[in-house]
Amino acid sequence: MKELREEISSKNLRNLYLFYGEEDYLKDYYTKSIRECVSPEGGEDFNVLCLNNNFDLTSFENFVNSPPVFNDKKICIIKNTGILKTVSETEKERIKDAILNIMDYLVIVFNESVIDKKGSLYKTISKEGKVIEFKYQKEVDLENWVRRFLQKEKISMSQSDITYFLASVNSAMYDILSEITKLVNYKRKEGVITRDDIDKVATKSVESKVFDMINYMQKNNMEKAYKILDDLKILKTEPVMLVSVIFSEFSKIRKLKLLMDKMPQDKALLEVGIRFFGNEYIRKAKEIPLKKIDEIIFNCQRCDYEIKSGLCDKWLSIKVLIGKSQL
């Protein structure tokens, strides 16, 4: 990514880029940055073609085969069209031909969510251009990003509360930006964001709510555990997805429990992919017996089957699952 930033800052762009992965914010950010290098005035013009969601081969070929107008360069942005996954052989060959014969004045940016690395089109792009996968960012990078945003807005927030905030909301940067903006607007006058503000204003992720629910289950506070379940129902959380999250949480705890016997705790957390609340996960892994974890995982699978087959009321089935999972 450092190399990409240098190319953009120096305006020494390549002719071909492919951005893919789960972090949409960064894909869009760098796509926009490249576009502004080519067309700094902003707005659509003769030197910019954006193909969003639907790929028009004729428009693409007409654009790439014509020179720029009153400019040194032109840019074609192809976003979320699926052409690196599902495209006819005829279209594939014509796109590859355009890539292999790309003119110096042209920049093509593929910004895609779904790709096929085994496909010939991906291999051609990989050989001829620069391919970057944008994954969800590491905890330290997100913390620094949020801190810079807060400094720009002249709002203060403690390090521990930044960590708590990031652990509470969805991992995608667009979601994080939306939630931190809400908090900034809520506390702009006071100039300080606290943990209470996060609990009051931020929309917590399902994963965060399930994490809290497991905490209450472990403390034998089933009233609060069921309260979270009721809140998730009111928020119209998809039951199958909720069971999947519960299953995933206990699967992570199980894997962590087994790995902690073989390696240091920090490496075990990294191996499992736990980014936040590492100490809490370690505590759960130590305190919950493996037999109980396996029982809960089995019950999650049974609950999933009951919901999908319509054997009983979806939310009743989940409530029974929570009751059986009391720690």
N, C-alpha and C positions, 0 to 999 in steps of 0.2 A: 504493500500500500504506500510505503514511503516513496518508491519509485514513481508511482502514479501521481502522487502529490507534486513531485518535482517536475514531471512532464507538464502538468497543468500550470504550475506557477511560472515555468519558463516558456509556456505555450509551444513547447516542442512535442506536439502530439503525434501519436501513431495514427495509422490509417484505420486500424480495426481494434475494437474492444468488445469483450464479452463479460458482462457482470451478471452473476447468478448467486443464488443462496437465499437464506431466510431473512436476512436483514434488509428490508425494503428501503429503509431510510437512507442507508449508505449507498445503495445502488442508485437511488434517485439523486442523492446529493452529488455524487461524482459524475453522473450523467449530465446534470444541470451545469456543473462546473466546466465540463468539456464543451457543452453547447455554448456557454457564454464566452469561451475562448474563440470559438469560430464565429459567433454572431453576437458581439458584445452589446449591441443596441437593445436586445431583448425583443420579444414579440415574434410572431411568425413572419418569415419573408421568403424570398425566392431561394435562399440558400439553406433552408431548413425544411426537412420532411420528417414528420412524426407519425409512425404507424403504431397505434395503440390497440391492443387486443386482437385486431384483425389485420392480417398481412395481405397487402395488395401487391402482387408481383409486378403488374404492369406499371403501377405508380413508382415502385422501387426501381425498376429497370430504367424507366424514363428519367428519373432523378439522377441515378448514379452515372448515367451515360451523357449527361449534359454538364457543361462547365459552370462554375459559379458566376453570379451576376454582381458586378461592382464589388467584388471581394476576392480575396486570395483563396478562400476555402469554403466548403459547404459541408453540411452534416446531415446524416440520416440516422434517426433514433428509432429502433425497433423494440417495442416494449410489450411484454406479456402476450405475445402472439402464439406461443407454443410451437414455433417452427423448428426449434431444436429438438422437439420430441415427436411431433406428428406433422409430417409434410410429405407430399407425394414425391416420388422419385424425379419426376420431370421438374417440379419446382426446386427441389434440392440441387439438381445439377445446374440449373440456371442461376441460383443464388451463389453456388460455389464458383461458377464462371465469373460472376461479377466480383467476387472476393479475390480471385486469382489474378484478375485484370484491373484491380483497383487503381485509380488515378491518384497522383500525389496530392491533388487539391481536395480529395474526398476523405471524410471521417465517417465511419459506420460504427454505431454503438448498439450492441444487443444488450437489452436489459430484461432478462428472462427469469421466471420463477421455476420453470420446469425444463430440464434439458436431458439429453441422452448422450452420455459421454462415449458410448460405443458407436454412435452414429458418425457417418462420414462428414456431415456438415460441421459437427463439433470439432472433429479432428482437423478439418481444414482451417477453421477459425483459430484453433489452438496453435497450429503451425505458423499461420500467417500474421496473427495478431497477439494481443495480450488478454489472457483470461484470468479473472479474479473472482474468487468465491467470497461472498460477504456473509459470515456467520454471525449469530448473536454474539455481542461483544463481551469481553471478560469484565469481571466485577470492577477491577481497578480502572479500566478504560471508561466504563459507564459512570463511575464515581467522579472521575476527572471531568467528564463531559457535563454532568449535572452541576458540578462546582463552578465551572466556567460560565454556564448559563446563569447561575445564581449571582455570580460576581457582576456579570453584565447588567443584571436587573437590580443590583445593589440590595440583595436580600441575603440574610445569613441563615445558615442551617448547620448544625453540628455534624461532625463526621459520622457519629453513631446513628444519627437520624437519617442521613443520606443513605447509609447502608440499609437501615430499616425500610426506608421508602422504596429503594430498588428491589428489596426482597418482597415487598408487598404488592407491587404492580406487575403487569405483564412485561416480559423481557424485551419485546420489540421497541426500538427507539422511538418510533412514531407514538406508541402508547405512553412511553415514559415522558416524551415531550408534552403530550396532551395533559398528563396528570401533573407534571411540575408546573406547567403554565397555569393550571387551575389553582394550584397552591399559591403561586406567586401573586395572582390576581386577588386571591382571598386575603392574603396577609401583606399586601403592598404597603398599607399605611403603617403597620407595626414594624415591618422590615425584618421579621424573624419568623421562621417556620419551625414548629415543634412537632413532636411525635403525636400529640393530641390532634393537631391540625391534619396530619396525615390520616389518622383514623377517622376524622370527621368528613374530610373532603375527598380524598383519593379513592378511586374505584379499585378495589383490591382484586387481584387475579383469583381464579378458582383454585389454583395451586396454593396460594397464600391462605385462602379460607380453609382449605382442607388441612393444611399444615397446622393452623390454629385449632381446628376440630380434633386432630389427633392429640394435640397438647392437652385439651380438655378431657379427652378419653383417657389419657395416661394419668391424669389427676383425679379420675373418677367423678368428674364434673359433667355428667351426661346431660344435665339441663342446658348448659351452655353449648355442648356439642350438638344437641338437637336444635337449638336456636339457630346455629350456623346453617344447619341443614334446611330449616324453614326459610332462612334468608335466601339461600341458593335456589330454592323452589320459587320464591316470589320473584327472583331475578330471571326466572325462566331458563335456568341452566339445563342443558340437555342431560337427562338422567344417565344415558349410556356414557357420555363424556365424563360425567362426575364419577361414575364407578371406575372408569379408566384412570382418572387422576388418583383416586384412592389406591387402586391397584399399583400404579406407578410409584406412589410415595412409599408404600410398604416394600415394594421390590427394591427401591433404592436403599432403604434401611437394611434389608436382608443382605444385599450385595456388600454394603459398607461393613456390616457385622462380620462377614466372612473375610473381607479383605484386611480388616484391622489386625487379624492374627498373622498376616503375612507381610505387612509393610507399614511404614509410618502413617499416622493418621492423615497428615496433609496430602500425602500421595494417594491414599485411599479415597479421600474426598474428590481429588482431581480425577481419579480413575472412574468414579461413579458419575461424575459430571455435576456435583453439587457446588453451586456458586455462592450461595448465601446461607447464613445460619448454620455454618459448619459445626459449631460446638453443640447446637441443639440436635443435629442429626447424629453426632457421635454419642451424645447422651442417650438418645432413643435406641441406637444400635447396641449400646452396652446394657441398657435396662430391660429391653423387651426380649423375652426368650425366643429362640429361633422357632420352637414348636408353635408358639402363639403367632408369630409372623406368618409361618406357612399356613396356619389355619385361616388367618384373615385373607391371605392371597387366594386360597381355595374358595373361600366364601365370596370373594369378589368375582371369581369366574362363574360361580353358581348364580350370583345375582345378575350378572351380565346376561347369562343364558335365559333366566326368568323374564327379564325385561324384553329381550329381543324376541322371545317366543310368545310373549303375551300371557304368561301363566298366572301373573298376578299384577296388582297395581304397581306401577313403576316406583313411585315414591315410598309406598309401603315396604316394598322389597329393599330399598336402600336404607330405610329406617331400621328394618330388622338386621341388615348388615352392620349398621353402626352399633346396634345393641349387642350383637354377637362379638363385636370387635373391642368391647370395653377392656381396657388393659389393667 
